[in-house]
Amino acid sequence: MNEPSEKLTEAIALHQEGKPEAAIVIYQEHLACQPDDAQAIYLLGTALLQLGKGEESIEYLKRAEDKFPHIPDVPNNAGIAYQSIGDWEQAEKAFQRSIQINPDYGQAYFNYGSLLHQNGRLQEAEQNLKQAVRLSPGDCEVMGKYADVLKDQQKWKEASESYQSMINLPQVSLDSMVNFAFVLIQQNRLDEAIEVYAQIINKKPDYYQVYNSLGYLLEKQGKLKEALSLIDRALEFNPEFAEGWNNKGVVLKSLYQFEEAKDCFEKALSIAPDFSLSKFNLGTTLLIQEQYQAGWEGFSHHTLLNNEDYDHDEIPVWNGEAIPEKKLLVYMDQGSGDAIMFIRFLDELKKQSQAKLIIESPKPLIQLFQSSFSDYDFIVEGEGIHDFDFRFPISQSPVVLNLAIEELPLKTKYILASESVSDDLKEILNKPSEKKRKIGICWQGNSEQARDHVRSCPLLLLEILFDEPDIEWHSFQVDDISRKQLHDSDLTEKVIDLGEKLESFSETSYALSKMDLMISVDTSMAHLAGAMGIPTWVMLCHLPDWRWHLQRADSPWYPGMKLFRQPGWGDWSSLITDLKIQLK
């Protein structure tokens, strides 16, 4: 670029002092006299961009790029201008030109990666931001954006490492620290997340959202009084914080203070009437107290809490009215346990809708369901395209039926055991057992489920059960984590591992049919055994899911099922001691 004139020098000085408006006036005066001054053209475009005048800046930056084809800053700024007006295609091309001019220009990689991130092209964003981090070491903005992209791809380990690398830098943003805590929570590294939140509060003592998040974590750890204190602190800073009232309700519910919990959920809804999570929490609080018909409306909002796209979103949802001769798709919208629990309602749904029902099932369940409900047509989830008039998530069945608890169970023994299983499984289960009772055991659920840390029982605590001399124990754990726990313990001689042979729920149903008793935590195994009419004992955490209710030792959903409850938060030992006494 040529040496600037005196007037242009004055404009540049103002520009550098953070006074782009004043600089623009002088740039324009200068260009009125020297319309081809490339430097002034570029600087005017840049100043306009800084003021958010993207459309105007593009005109000058395009001219500047023609005059400075080998300077990467020019197309880089043009890319920012195009991005500001929503022209993603031209923005992308501009950033690519900048990188082509200088393959070591970190700012262009950062801007291009940010653009790709904004457009959901996460893998490409990661590649460009990784280059930006390499070229701009120690730049917290760049490092934070790279970590955010890893977080959004659920690469929790890599994201936490990236956030960790910047957490002690003085320029680290509070947003990055909050995201770091979130990523730690996803890895169940709760104590580390708590430490990060404490650092945030040290930097910003009135950050009420973080007090709320800390309360949420402490509730997960069973530190209920401490959790309540922190959430109250958040509400002191902001009494109109709907999420705080919702979380306070969750803690009070865990403390068995149900009326106070409902008041908190209602307070949250008075602030944010469309707050689906509070509606759901209020509904399930009523349900756990066996107030079914009062609770279904709130429970129905759980469908809004699932952010996953569904293949048939364009099909209208059936709302319970009669739709004779129409084709109604009934699909499984929750986990396997819910699918098994709610499929009992097919006949009632058919009667109320007067429609032709087609049931979409996850592949692991379809054979089991087809053999048990042979009057219905089934399709495999995600396979093929079909025409339907309406769709319906099966978990909403009690909502549209306005189910009263007195009407349960509606069906007993509605799932049939399969006989189509491998010879290996038959050989294991049909061995003579010296007149020993065969008992199944399932101590852990899906580790990705939000409350698995409270519903799953540590395997080694169950060891006192396995010394009973007249029992042949069978593990129904099919996941790698639980099976590794078993094989890493000294229990493999006392517990037969069926996991490798249980490739679908059909094999599992056959194995269950050979048991004298099934003992399980709150997982799909408990539902399957209950639906088959197998004697089932369920080990429940202190505050169980709504369907198991409070205090009662039986289940209205599964006649003959026996419920064992923790007397205090996390107290598996007392529960297991009680269970051992009952076994004798």
C-alpha positions as CSV (number, residue, x, y, z in Angstrom):
1,M,0.0,0.0,0.0
2,N,1.2,3.5,-0.8
3,E,2.2,6.0,2.0
4,P,-1.1,7.8,3.2
5,S,-1.8,11.5,2.7
6,E,-2.1,13.8,5.6
7,K,-5.9,13.6,5.5
8,L,-5.9,9.9,5.2
9,T,-3.4,9.7,8.1
10,E,-5.9,11.7,10.2
11,A,-8.7,9.2,9.3
12,I,-6.6,6.2,10.2
13,A,-5.7,7.7,13.6
14,L,-9.4,8.2,14.3
15,H,-10.1,4.7,13.1
16,Q,-7.4,3.3,15.4
17,E,-8.8,5.3,18.4
18,G,-12.1,3.4,18.0
19,K,-13.9,6.3,16.2
20,P,-15.0,4.7,12.9
21,E,-17.9,7.2,12.3
22,A,-15.5,10.1,12.3
23,A,-13.0,8.2,10.2
24,I,-15.6,7.3,7.6
25,V,-16.4,11.0,7.0
26,I,-12.7,11.7,6.2
27,Y,-12.3,8.5,4.2
28,Q,-15.2,9.7,2.0
29,E,-13.9,13.2,1.7
30,H,-10.5,11.8,0.7
31,L,-12.0,9.4,-1.9
32,A,-14.0,12.3,-3.4
33,C,-10.6,13.7,-4.4
34,Q,-8.7,10.5,-5.0
35,P,-11.4,7.9,-6.0
36,D,-8.8,5.2,-6.8
37,D,-6.9,5.2,-3.6
38,A,-6.9,1.5,-2.8
39,Q,-5.9,1.9,0.8
40,A,-8.7,4.4,1.6
41,I,-11.2,2.1,-0.3
42,Y,-10.2,-0.9,1.9
43,L,-10.2,1.1,5.2
44,L,-13.6,2.7,4.4
45,G,-15.1,-0.8,3.7
46,T,-13.6,-2.0,7.0
47,A,-15.0,0.9,9.0
48,L,-18.4,0.4,7.5
49,L,-18.2,-3.3,8.5
50,Q,-17.3,-2.3,12.1
51,L,-20.5,-0.2,12.2
52,G,-22.6,-3.2,11.1
53,K,-23.2,-1.7,7.6
54,G,-22.4,-5.0,5.8
55,E,-24.2,-4.2,2.6
56,E,-22.3,-0.9,2.1
57,S,-19.0,-2.4,3.2
58,I,-19.1,-5.1,0.6
59,E,-19.1,-2.6,-2.3
60,Y,-15.7,-1.2,-1.1
61,L,-14.2,-4.5,0.0
62,K,-14.9,-6.0,-3.5
63,R,-13.1,-3.0,-5.1
64,A,-10.2,-3.3,-2.6
65,E,-9.8,-7.0,-3.4
66,D,-9.4,-6.2,-7.0
67,K,-6.6,-3.8,-6.1
68,F,-4.9,-6.0,-3.4
69,P,-5.3,-9.6,-4.8
70,H,-2.4,-10.8,-2.6
71,I,-3.5,-9.4,0.8
72,P,-5.5,-12.0,2.8
73,D,-7.1,-9.5,5.1
74,V,-9.3,-8.1,2.3
75,P,-11.2,-11.3,1.4
76,N,-11.3,-12.2,5.1
77,N,-13.1,-9.0,5.9
78,A,-15.3,-9.4,2.8
79,G,-16.3,-12.8,4.2
80,I,-17.3,-11.3,7.5
81,A,-19.4,-8.7,5.6
82,Y,-21.1,-11.3,3.5
83,Q,-21.8,-13.4,6.6
84,S,-23.3,-10.3,8.3
85,I,-26.0,-10.0,5.6
86,G,-26.6,-13.8,5.5
87,D,-24.9,-14.5,2.2
88,W,-23.3,-17.8,3.3
89,E,-22.2,-18.9,-0.1
90,Q,-20.2,-15.7,-0.9
91,A,-18.9,-15.6,2.7
92,E,-17.5,-19.1,2.3
93,K,-15.8,-18.3,-1.0
94,A,-14.3,-15.2,0.5
95,F,-12.8,-17.0,3.4
96,Q,-11.5,-19.7,1.1
97,R,-9.8,-17.1,-1.1
98,S,-8.1,-15.6,2.1
99,I,-6.8,-19.0,3.1
100,Q,-5.6,-19.7,-0.5
101,I,-3.6,-16.4,-0.4
102,N,-2.0,-17.3,2.9
103,P,-2.4,-20.9,4.2
104,D,-1.0,-19.8,7.6
105,Y,-3.6,-17.0,8.1
106,G,-5.2,-18.1,11.4
107,Q,-7.9,-15.5,11.5
108,A,-9.4,-16.7,8.2
109,Y,-9.5,-20.3,9.5
110,F,-11.2,-19.0,12.6
111,N,-13.8,-17.0,10.7
112,Y,-14.4,-19.8,8.2
113,G,-14.7,-22.4,11.0
114,S,-17.2,-20.1,12.8
115,L,-19.3,-19.8,9.6
116,L,-19.4,-23.6,9.2
117,H,-20.3,-24.0,12.8
118,Q,-23.1,-21.5,12.5
119,N,-24.4,-23.6,9.5
120,G,-24.2,-26.9,11.3
121,R,-21.3,-28.3,9.2
122,L,-19.5,-29.4,12.3
123,Q,-16.8,-31.7,11.0
124,E,-15.6,-29.1,8.5
125,A,-15.8,-26.5,11.2
126,E,-13.7,-28.7,13.4
127,Q,-11.0,-29.0,10.7
128,N,-10.7,-25.3,10.1
129,L,-10.8,-24.4,13.8
130,K,-8.1,-26.9,14.6
131,Q,-5.9,-25.1,12.1
132,A,-6.8,-21.8,13.8
133,V,-5.8,-23.1,17.2
134,R,-2.5,-24.3,15.8
135,L,-1.8,-20.9,14.2
136,S,-3.1,-18.8,17.1
137,P,-1.8,-20.6,20.3
138,G,-3.1,-19.1,23.5
139,D,-6.0,-17.2,21.8
140,C,-8.9,-18.0,24.1
141,E,-11.5,-16.9,21.6
142,V,-10.2,-19.3,19.0
143,M,-9.6,-22.1,21.5
144,G,-13.1,-21.6,22.9
145,K,-14.8,-21.8,19.5
146,Y,-12.9,-25.0,18.7
147,A,-13.9,-26.6,22.0
148,D,-17.6,-25.5,21.3
149,V,-17.6,-27.4,18.0
150,L,-16.2,-30.5,19.7
151,K,-19.0,-30.1,22.4
152,D,-21.7,-29.8,19.8
153,Q,-20.5,-33.0,18.2
154,Q,-20.7,-34.7,21.7
155,K,-17.0,-35.4,21.6
156,W,-16.9,-35.0,25.3
157,K,-13.4,-36.1,26.0
158,E,-11.8,-34.0,23.3
159,A,-13.9,-31.0,24.2
160,S,-13.0,-31.2,27.9
161,E,-9.3,-31.4,27.0
162,S,-9.7,-28.3,24.8
163,Y,-11.5,-26.3,27.5
164,Q,-9.0,-27.5,30.1
165,S,-6.1,-26.1,28.1
166,M,-7.5,-22.6,28.4
167,I,-9.3,-22.7,31.8
168,N,-6.5,-21.0,33.7
169,L,-5.7,-18.4,31.1
170,P,-6.6,-14.9,32.3
171,Q,-8.5,-14.1,29.1
172,V,-10.8,-17.2,29.3
173,S,-14.5,-16.2,28.9
174,L,-17.2,-17.1,31.4
175,D,-19.1,-18.8,28.5
176,S,-16.2,-21.1,27.9
177,M,-16.0,-22.0,31.6
178,V,-19.8,-22.7,31.6
179,N,-19.4,-24.9,28.6
180,F,-16.5,-26.7,30.2
181,A,-18.7,-27.5,33.2
182,F,-21.4,-28.8,30.9
183,V,-19.0,-31.1,29.1
184,L,-17.7,-32.4,32.5
185,I,-21.3,-33.1,33.5
186,Q,-21.9,-35.2,30.4
187,Q,-18.9,-37.4,31.4
188,N,-20.3,-37.6,35.0
189,R,-17.3,-35.8,36.3
190,L,-19.5,-33.9,38.7
191,D,-16.9,-32.9,41.3
192,E,-14.8,-31.3,38.6
193,A,-17.8,-29.5,37.2
194,I,-18.6,-28.1,40.7
195,E,-15.0,-26.8,40.9
196,V,-15.4,-25.0,37.6
197,Y,-18.7,-23.4,38.7
198,A,-17.0,-22.3,41.9
199,Q,-14.3,-20.5,39.8
200,I,-17.0,-18.8,37.8
201,I,-18.8,-17.5,40.9
202,N,-15.4,-16.3,42.2
203,K,-15.1,-14.2,39.0
204,K,-18.8,-13.2,38.9
205,P,-20.5,-13.5,42.3
206,D,-24.0,-12.5,41.0
207,Y,-24.0,-15.2,38.3
208,Y,-27.4,-16.6,39.4
209,Q,-27.6,-19.2,36.6
210,V,-24.5,-20.8,38.0
211,Y,-25.8,-21.0,41.5
212,N,-28.8,-22.8,39.9
213,S,-26.6,-25.2,38.0
214,L,-24.6,-25.9,41.1
215,G,-27.8,-26.8,42.9
216,Y,-28.7,-29.1,40.1
217,L,-25.4,-31.0,40.4
218,L,-25.7,-31.3,44.2
219,E,-29.2,-32.7,43.8
220,K,-27.8,-35.3,41.5
221,Q,-25.3,-36.2,44.2
222,G,-28.0,-36.4,46.9
223,K,-26.8,-33.3,48.7
224,L,-30.3,-31.9,48.9
225,K,-30.1,-29.3,51.6
226,E,-27.0,-27.8,50.1
227,A,-28.6,-27.8,46.7
228,L,-31.7,-26.0,48.0
229,S,-29.6,-23.3,49.6
230,L,-27.7,-22.6,46.3
231,I,-30.9,-22.5,44.3
232,D,-32.4,-20.1,46.8
233,R,-29.3,-17.9,46.4
234,A,-30.0,-17.8,42.6
235,L,-33.6,-16.8,43.3
236,E,-32.4,-14.0,45.6
237,F,-30.5,-12.5,42.7
238,N,-33.4,-13.0,40.3
239,P,-36.8,-13.9,41.7
240,E,-38.3,-14.1,38.2
241,F,-35.9,-16.9,37.2
242,A,-38.2,-19.7,36.0
243,E,-35.5,-22.3,35.7
244,G,-34.5,-21.7,39.3
245,W,-38.1,-22.3,40.5
246,N,-38.2,-25.4,38.5
247,N,-35.0,-26.7,39.9
248,K,-36.1,-25.8,43.4
249,G,-39.2,-27.9,42.8
250,V,-37.0,-30.9,41.7
251,V,-35.0,-30.7,44.9
252,L,-38.1,-30.4,47.1
253,K,-39.6,-33.4,45.3
254,S,-36.4,-35.3,46.2
255,L,-36.9,-34.3,49.8
256,Y,-40.5,-35.7,49.6
257,Q,-41.9,-32.2,50.1
258,F,-44.4,-32.7,47.2
259,E,-46.9,-29.8,47.9
260,E,-44.0,-27.3,48.1
261,A,-42.5,-28.8,45.0
262,K,-45.8,-28.3,43.1
263,D,-45.9,-24.7,44.3
264,C,-42.5,-24.1,42.8
265,F,-43.4,-25.7,39.4
266,E,-46.5,-23.5,39.3
267,K,-44.4,-20.4,40.2
268,A,-42.1,-21.3,37.3
269,L,-45.1,-21.5,35.0
270,S,-46.5,-18.2,36.2
271,I,-43.2,-16.7,34.9
272,A,-42.9,-18.8,31.8
273,P,-46.3,-20.3,30.8
274,D,-44.8,-22.4,28.0
275,F,-42.0,-23.9,30.1
276,S,-42.6,-27.6,29.1
277,L,-40.1,-29.0,31.6
278,S,-42.0,-27.5,34.5
279,K,-45.3,-28.7,33.1
280,F,-43.8,-32.2,32.9
281,N,-42.4,-32.0,36.4
282,L,-45.7,-30.9,37.8
283,G,-47.5,-33.7,36.0
284,T,-45.1,-36.4,37.2
285,T,-45.3,-35.1,40.7
286,L,-49.1,-35.6,40.6
287,L,-48.6,-39.0,39.0
288,I,-46.2,-40.3,41.6
289,Q,-48.8,-39.4,44.2
290,E,-51.3,-41.5,42.2
291,Q,-53.3,-38.6,41.0
292,Y,-53.4,-39.9,37.5
293,Q,-56.1,-37.9,35.8
294,A,-54.8,-34.7,37.2
295,G,-51.2,-35.5,36.1
296,W,-51.6,-36.6,32.5
297,E,-51.8,-33.1,31.0
298,G,-48.4,-32.2,32.4
299,F,-46.9,-35.6,31.6
300,S,-47.9,-35.1,27.9
301,H,-45.3,-32.3,27.6
302,H,-42.4,-34.8,27.7
303,T,-42.9,-35.2,23.9
304,L,-41.7,-31.5,23.6
305,L,-38.6,-32.2,25.6
306,N,-37.2,-34.6,23.1
307,N,-35.2,-32.6,20.6
308,E,-34.5,-35.4,18.2
309,D,-36.1,-35.2,14.7
310,Y,-38.6,-37.8,13.9
311,D,-39.0,-39.4,10.4
312,H,-42.7,-38.7,10.3
313,D,-42.8,-35.1,11.7
314,E,-44.9,-34.0,8.7
315,I,-47.8,-36.3,9.7
316,P,-50.5,-34.8,12.0
317,V,-50.6,-36.2,15.6
318,W,-53.7,-38.0,16.6
319,N,-55.4,-36.3,19.5
320,G,-57.8,-39.0,20.6
321,E,-60.8,-38.4,18.4
322,A,-62.5,-41.2,16.3
323,I,-60.9,-41.5,12.9
324,P,-62.6,-44.5,11.3
325,E,-60.9,-46.1,8.3
326,K,-57.8,-43.9,8.7
327,K,-54.3,-45.3,9.0
328,L,-52.8,-44.5,12.4
329,L,-49.0,-44.9,12.9
330,V,-48.2,-45.8,16.5
331,Y,-44.5,-45.4,17.3
332,M,-42.2,-45.8,20.2
333,D,-41.0,-42.4,21.4
334,Q,-39.2,-43.4,24.6
335,G,-36.9,-46.2,25.8
336,S,-37.5,-49.9,25.6
337,G,-39.0,-50.0,29.1
338,D,-41.6,-47.5,28.2
339,A,-42.4,-49.3,24.9
340,I,-43.0,-52.5,26.8
341,M,-45.1,-50.8,29.5
342,F,-47.3,-48.8,27.1
343,I,-47.8,-51.4,24.3
344,R,-50.5,-52.9,26.5
345,F,-52.8,-50.1,25.3
346,L,-53.0,-51.2,21.7
347,D,-56.5,-52.6,21.9
348,E,-57.8,-49.5,23.7
349,L,-56.2,-47.2,21.1
350,K,-57.8,-49.2,18.3
351,K,-61.2,-49.0,19.9
352,Q,-61.0,-45.3,20.6
353,S,-59.6,-44.3,17.2
354,Q,-61.6,-46.8,15.1
355,A,-58.5,-46.6,12.8
356,K,-56.2,-49.1,11.1
357,L,-53.2,-49.3,13.5
358,I,-49.7,-49.8,12.2
359,I,-47.1,-50.2,14.9
360,E,-43.5,-48.9,14.3
361,S,-41.1,-50.7,16.6
362,P,-37.3,-50.6,17.2
363,K,-35.7,-53.6,15.6
364,P,-34.6,-55.2,18.9
365,L,-38.3,-55.3,20.1
366,I,-40.2,-56.1,16.9
367,Q,-40.0,-59.9,17.0
368,L,-41.2,-59.9,20.6
369,F,-44.0,-57.5,19.9
370,Q,-45.1,-59.3,16.7
371,S,-45.4,-62.6,18.4
372,S,-47.3,-61.1,21.4
373,F,-49.7,-58.9,19.4
374,S,-50.3,-61.0,16.2
375,D,-53.5,-59.1,15.3
376,Y,-51.5,-55.9,14.5
377,D,-49.2,-55.0,11.6
378,F,-45.7,-54.0,12.6
379,I,-42.9,-52.2,10.7
380,V,-39.3,-51.7,11.7
381,E,-38.3,-48.2,12.9
382,G,-36.4,-46.3,10.2
383,E,-37.0,-48.9,7.4
384,G,-39.1,-48.0,4.4
385,I,-41.5,-45.2,3.6
386,H,-45.2,-45.6,4.3
387,D,-48.3,-43.4,4.0
388,F,-50.2,-42.6,7.2
389,D,-53.1,-40.3,8.0
390,F,-52.1,-39.7,11.6
391,R,-49.3,-40.6,14.0
392,F,-49.2,-41.2,17.7
393,P,-46.4,-41.6,20.3
394,I,-47.3,-44.7,22.3
395,S,-46.3,-43.0,25.6
396,Q,-49.2,-40.7,25.2
397,S,-51.7,-43.6,25.5
398,P,-52.8,-43.0,29.1
399,V,-53.2,-39.3,28.2
400,V,-55.7,-39.7,25.4
401,L,-57.4,-42.6,27.3
402,N,-57.6,-40.4,30.5
403,L,-56.5,-43.4,32.4
404,A,-57.4,-43.7,36.1
405,I,-55.2,-45.7,38.4
406,E,-58.1,-47.8,39.3
407,E,-58.3,-49.1,35.7
408,L,-54.9,-50.7,35.8
409,P,-53.4,-53.0,34.8
410,L,-55.8,-53.5,31.9
411,K,-53.7,-56.4,30.8
412,T,-51.6,-59.0,32.6
413,K,-49.0,-61.4,31.0
414,Y,-49.4,-59.6,27.7
415,I,-45.8,-60.4,26.4
416,L,-45.2,-64.0,25.4
417,A,-41.9,-65.8,25.7
418,S,-40.2,-66.5,22.4
419,E,-39.0,-70.0,21.5
420,S,-37.0,-68.9,18.5
421,V,-33.6,-68.7,20.2
422,S,-30.2,-70.2,19.8
423,D,-29.4,-73.8,20.8
424,D,-26.6,-72.4,23.0
425,L,-29.0,-70.4,25.1
426,K,-31.4,-73.3,25.4
427,E,-28.5,-75.5,26.5
428,I,-27.4,-73.1,29.2
429,L,-30.9,-72.6,30.6
430,N,-32.1,-76.1,30.4
431,K,-29.2,-77.7,32.3
432,P,-30.2,-79.7,35.4
433,S,-29.7,-77.3,38.3
434,E,-29.7,-79.7,41.4
435,K,-33.1,-78.4,42.4
436,K,-31.7,-74.9,42.7
437,R,-33.9,-71.9,42.2
438,K,-33.0,-69.9,39.1
439,I,-32.9,-66.2,39.7
440,G,-32.0,-63.4,37.2
441,I,-30.2,-60.3,38.2
442,C,-29.9,-56.9,36.5
443,W,-28.1,-54.2,38.5
444,Q,-27.5,-51.4,35.9
445,G,-29.5,-49.6,33.3
446,N,-28.5,-47.6,30.3
447,S,-25.6,-45.4,31.4
448,E,-26.7,-42.6,29.1
449,Q,-30.1,-42.2,30.8
450,A,-30.2,-39.0,32.8
451,R,-30.9,-40.6,36.2
452,D,-28.9,-43.8,35.7
453,H,-26.5,-42.8,38.4
454,V,-29.3,-43.0,41.0
455,R,-31.3,-46.0,39.7
456,S,-28.3,-48.4,39.1
457,C,-26.8,-50.3,42.0
458,P,-23.1,-51.1,42.3
459,L,-22.5,-54.7,41.6
460,L,-20.3,-55.4,44.5
461,L,-23.0,-54.4,47.0
462,L,-25.1,-57.3,45.7
463,E,-22.3,-59.8,46.6
464,I,-24.0,-60.8,49.8
465,L,-26.9,-62.2,47.8
466,F,-24.8,-64.6,45.7
467,D,-23.8,-66.8,48.6
468,E,-27.2,-68.3,49.0
469,P,-26.6,-72.1,48.5
470,D,-29.8,-73.0,46.8
471,I,-29.8,-70.3,44.1
472,E,-28.4,-70.4,40.6
473,W,-27.8,-66.7,39.6
474,H,-28.0,-65.5,36.0
475,S,-26.9,-62.0,34.9
476,F,-29.2,-60.4,32.3
477,Q,-26.8,-57.5,31.7
478,V,-26.1,-57.1,27.9
479,D,-24.0,-53.9,27.9
480,D,-20.3,-54.1,27.7
481,I,-19.7,-51.9,30.8
482,S,-21.8,-54.1,33.1
483,R,-20.4,-57.4,31.7
484,K,-16.9,-56.0,32.2
485,Q,-17.8,-55.2,35.9
486,L,-18.9,-58.8,36.3
487,H,-15.8,-60.4,34.7
488,D,-13.4,-58.0,36.6
489,S,-15.0,-59.1,39.9
490,D,-14.6,-62.4,41.7
491,L,-18.2,-63.3,41.0
492,T,-18.1,-65.1,37.7
493,E,-18.2,-68.5,39.5
494,K,-21.3,-67.5,41.3
495,V,-23.2,-65.6,38.5
496,I,-23.8,-67.1,35.0
497,D,-23.3,-64.4,32.4
498,L,-26.1,-64.6,29.8
499,G,-25.3,-61.2,28.2
500,E,-23.5,-62.5,25.1
501,K,-26.4,-64.8,24.3
502,L,-29.2,-62.2,24.7
503,E,-29.0,-60.6,21.2
504,S,-32.6,-59.3,21.2
505,F,-35.6,-59.1,23.5
506,S,-36.8,-62.3,22.1
507,E,-33.8,-64.2,23.6
508,T,-34.3,-62.3,26.8
509,S,-37.9,-63.2,27.0
510,Y,-37.0,-66.9,26.6
511,A,-34.4,-66.6,29.4
512,L,-36.8,-64.9,31.7
513,S,-39.4,-67.7,31.2
514,K,-36.8,-70.1,32.7
515,M,-36.4,-68.0,35.9
516,D,-38.1,-68.6,39.1
517,L,-37.6,-64.9,40.0
518,M,-36.2,-61.7,38.3
519,I,-34.4,-59.1,40.5
520,S,-33.8,-55.8,38.7
521,V,-33.2,-52.1,39.1
522,D,-35.6,-49.8,37.2
523,T,-34.8,-50.9,33.7
524,S,-36.5,-52.4,30.7
525,M,-35.7,-55.8,32.2
526,A,-38.1,-55.1,35.1
527,H,-40.8,-54.1,32.6
528,L,-40.3,-57.1,30.4
529,A,-40.4,-59.6,33.4
530,G,-43.5,-57.8,34.7
531,A,-45.3,-57.8,31.3
532,M,-44.6,-61.6,31.1
533,G,-46.0,-62.3,34.5
534,I,-42.6,-63.5,35.8
535,P,-42.2,-63.0,39.6
536,T,-40.2,-59.8,39.7
537,W,-38.6,-57.8,42.5
538,V,-37.6,-54.3,41.6
539,M,-34.9,-52.3,43.5
540,L,-35.8,-48.7,43.5
541,C,-33.8,-45.6,44.4
542,H,-35.1,-43.2,47.1
543,L,-37.1,-41.1,44.7
544,P,-38.1,-43.4,41.9
545,D,-39.7,-42.7,38.6
546,W,-43.4,-41.7,38.8
547,R,-44.8,-45.1,37.8
548,W,-43.5,-46.8,40.9
549,H,-45.2,-44.3,43.2
550,L,-44.3,-43.9,46.9
551,Q,-44.1,-46.3,49.8
552,R,-46.3,-49.1,48.4
553,A,-44.6,-52.5,48.0
554,D,-46.6,-53.5,44.9
555,S,-47.1,-52.0,41.4
556,P,-50.6,-51.3,39.9
557,W,-49.0,-51.8,36.5
558,Y,-47.7,-55.3,37.1
559,P,-49.7,-57.6,39.5
560,G,-47.4,-59.8,41.5
561,M,-44.4,-57.5,41.3
562,K,-42.7,-56.6,44.5
563,L,-41.0,-53.2,45.1
564,F,-37.9,-52.7,47.4
565,R,-37.1,-49.1,48.2
566,Q,-34.1,-47.2,49.5
567,P,-35.0,-45.9,53.0
568,G,-32.6,-42.9,52.3
569,W,-30.9,-41.3,49.4
570,G,-28.4,-43.7,47.9
571,D,-28.9,-46.3,50.6
572,W,-28.6,-49.5,48.6
573,S,-27.1,-51.5,51.5
574,S,-30.3,-51.4,53.6
575,L,-32.4,-52.3,50.6
576,I,-30.2,-55.3,49.7
577,T,-30.2,-56.5,53.4
578,D,-34.0,-56.4,53.3
579,L,-34.0,-58.2,49.9
580,K,-31.6,-61.0,51.3
581,I,-34.0,-61.6,54.2
582,Q,-36.9,-61.9,51.8
583,L,-34.9,-64.4,49.7
584,K,-34.5,-66.7,52.7
